[in-house]
Amino acid sequence: MSNVYVLDHPLIQHKTAILRDKETTNKEFRELVEEITMLMCYEALRDLPLEDVEVETPLTTTTCQMLSGRKLAVVPIL
């Protein structure tokens, strides 16, 4: 079970509880699934590699960090 991650963030737990409530409307359910997906993605992508890049701002040039490597897509399956 080394590939299983338990996301026990309080916001995910809170929104999951509302999601499970029988009084939750279809509209609320869809909105909650979207919100939970965003929170899960945030946690799942925490360790993506970054690289330094030069960015020209309105005042000067600065070094910032951006995602390195290939572009990726996240597909939630709940």
C-alpha positions as CSV (number, residue, x, y, z in Angstrom):
1,M,0.0,0.0,0.0
2,S,2.9,2.3,-0.5
3,N,1.1,4.1,-3.4
4,V,-1.9,5.0,-1.2
5,Y,-2.0,8.5,0.2
6,V,-4.6,9.6,2.8
7,L,-5.4,13.3,2.4
8,D,-6.6,14.2,5.9
9,H,-6.5,18.0,5.4
10,P,-9.3,19.6,7.6
11,L,-10.9,21.4,4.6
12,I,-11.1,18.1,2.6
13,Q,-12.7,16.4,5.6
14,H,-15.1,19.2,6.1
15,K,-16.2,19.3,2.4
16,T,-16.4,15.5,2.2
17,A,-18.8,15.6,5.2
18,I,-21.1,18.1,3.5
19,L,-20.8,16.1,0.2
20,R,-22.1,13.0,2.1
21,D,-25.1,14.8,3.7
22,K,-28.4,13.7,2.2
23,E,-29.6,17.3,2.3
24,T,-26.9,18.4,-0.1
25,T,-28.4,19.5,-3.4
26,N,-27.1,18.4,-6.8
27,K,-25.7,21.8,-7.4
28,E,-23.9,21.9,-4.1
29,F,-22.6,18.4,-4.7
30,R,-21.0,19.3,-8.1
31,E,-19.5,22.5,-6.5
32,L,-18.0,20.5,-3.6
33,V,-16.5,17.8,-5.9
34,E,-14.8,20.6,-7.8
35,E,-13.5,22.2,-4.6
36,I,-12.3,18.9,-3.2
37,T,-10.5,18.1,-6.5
38,M,-8.7,21.5,-6.4
39,L,-7.6,20.8,-2.8
40,M,-6.5,17.2,-3.7
41,C,-4.5,18.5,-6.7
42,Y,-2.8,21.1,-4.5
43,E,-1.6,18.4,-2.2
44,A,-0.7,15.9,-4.9
45,L,1.4,18.3,-6.8
46,R,3.3,19.6,-3.8
47,D,6.7,18.0,-4.8
48,L,6.8,19.0,-8.5
49,P,10.3,20.1,-9.6
50,L,10.9,23.8,-10.1
51,E,13.5,25.7,-12.2
52,D,14.7,29.2,-12.0
53,V,13.6,31.5,-14.9
54,E,14.2,35.1,-15.7
55,V,11.0,37.2,-15.7
56,E,10.8,40.8,-16.9
57,T,8.6,42.8,-14.7
58,P,7.4,46.4,-15.3
59,L,10.3,47.7,-13.2
60,T,13.2,45.2,-13.6
61,T,14.2,41.7,-14.4
62,T,14.0,39.1,-11.6
63,T,14.5,35.4,-11.1
64,C,11.5,33.4,-10.3
65,Q,10.7,29.7,-10.0
66,M,8.4,27.9,-12.4
67,L,7.5,24.2,-13.0
68,S,10.2,22.4,-14.9
69,G,9.8,19.5,-17.2
70,R,6.8,18.4,-19.3
71,K,3.4,19.8,-19.1
72,L,0.9,17.6,-17.3
73,A,-2.8,17.1,-16.9
74,V,-4.7,16.2,-13.8
75,V,-7.7,14.0,-14.1
76,P,-9.7,13.5,-10.9
77,I,-11.5,10.3,-10.3
78,L,-13.6,10.4,-7.1
